[in-house]
Amino acid sequence: MSRRRQRNVQHSSSSSSLQKQKDEHVFSITQLWTLPRTTLLLITPILSSTILQVSPRYIEPVYGNVFSSLYFDQAVIASLFFGIIIGIGFVAKSKDLTSKVRDEKLSRALIFGIDLCGIILALSPLNIKVLYRLSEILGPYIGPHATQLGLAYPVIFLLGYLNTVVCARLSREQHFPVIRWTPYIAMHITITVTVTYVLYNIETRGKTCHRLYFASILITLIGALFKFLLKTYGEMNLIEDAAQRYKKLADVSLSNKIRSTSFLLLPQIFIVIIAIYNSNFNSHCNTGISQKTIVDDVEYTVLARNESITGWIEIVEEIGPRNIRVMRAGHSLLGGVYKKSNDSVFGSFYFLEAVRLIGNRNQVGQERALQIGLGIGVSAKSLQAHNVLLNIVELDSAVYNYAINYFGLEPKHNIYIQDGRKFINDEHSQSYDYVLHDVFTGGSVPPSLFSLEALEQIKRILKKDGVLALNFVGSEQWPHAESLALVKNTISAVFPYYKCFREGPTEKSSFQNMIFFASVKPIIFRNPTNDDFMGSAMREYMLGSFMQWSIDLTKLRNVTDIITDLNNPLDKLQHLSAFEHWKIMRNLFSQEIWINY
């Protein structure tokens, strides 16, 4: 009986010992969730997701949609790891200090770093506006990264630095074995990466500038709360006894707490002031601010401005020798007109209308056309004037509204504000006599609308003798001609007959507009008439001359690839066309026009 009782006692003792070890393990892990670490777990995903989403888009009006993202991800990762390395060095250097001094130094580093993140975010619209002036000198390859030194890269660097510092063991945590410290580090990294990924992939609304200073205000509020709790309770953790917190609170008088905390809140006050200034007086953040710029006695006025789903859309008017009005999308022009004659600034925009000049077609009943990509509506107005039933597919409602309000497009059509690829996939077969395809902007094209599968869908929705007119900006000079060859190969894989024309009589070394015409029947153009010219001298010249400007596509035979949904070799060439496009846009307008949006 006594032996059995002894065994029960031993078993009970053993169970208590195991439970105690489990409790100690849980205790040691949960005790690591201190106030600073919890604060960083809140701040890091908010800042990281905002920076990754907003930063490239914010500089698109100056550098275009290709260069604003080119090597951006790699530079962000480099900034993060550089911050981690500096943080490790800071922690290692602090090991020689006394426990109290070391802990205070780490806390001051965290406070300073969090404040600096908020200040950089709040000041970024002003910093970037200054850095934009270097764009002409640095060019589109280096310029975007130099500009991000005023926004993305220092913030990401600080986040790497702060998360390294906050994961350092404090003096009271030195007795924790590394094997118990490692699970916390793993949890910290996992939570941070997971939440950042979720926030980054959530479709967000709002202007980029607004999101920057709203994020800075949010960080300001979190930082202010962090400072107050740190001053009041110190390095509190999740399982600390509440009585100990109240004791700490009672040990410090209310006046001392307010006095010590108010001084620390000066950065937060500064951030709020800068955010208010940006929201009211910075033209990049407040689209209601009327803006005029005078360069070499030529006045440029921004008539309308809106940051839409495809970036910044603007209507700019030039009062001077040219006297023109243009629609700008990022670092690109969607079109423009001479105000006196209402002729298109870009003569090649009349080329798409030449689908009506193809004569060997069986034209029965009223003609129907689909236009993918509207621009300012040059071709759309012509088709409407010739009583062609028109469906327009435009991704950006701001572009459509500006074409109506500032370029005289009459709403005598059906408009679909949606993705062009989805529309042609869902459209009925043999619906159109013509499909006008013009989606080039900012030096890049949407791959999904140039792929083999997309062109097959366009062929399906065309009538048996229907015609595709496709605008592409490229070059006939190697190595840039590879892009043109890829588009030509993809078109020829779908349509047996095709022709291509450049926008002028001579082959240029730089990029220019080129128009492909493709059909399942031979393409034979009739001579244009006065009815086709619609009283426009520019239209008469372009439609009367373009047939003499054909491109010899046989010289592109050494490229055999085609563009598909799964393989888009055009991607690796985008920055080449974007560079030429960037230079052309800079020659058309002064730098002041591009940096003042």
KAPE-V61814 format. One line per field, one symbol per residue. burial: 1 if it has 9 or more other C-alpha atoms within 8 Angstrom, else 0. Layout:
burial=???
This chain:
burial=000000000000000000000000101111101111111110111111111111111111111111111001001100111111111101100100000001101100111011101111111110111011111001010011111111111111111111111100001000000001101110010011101110110000000111111111101111110111111110011001000010011001000010011000101101110110111011111110000010100111111011110011111111100011111111111111111000111011111111101100000000111111111111111111000111111111111101110010100010001111101100000111111111111111001011110111111111101111111111111001111111111111011111111110000100111111111100100001000010010111011101001100100100000111100111001110111111001100011011101
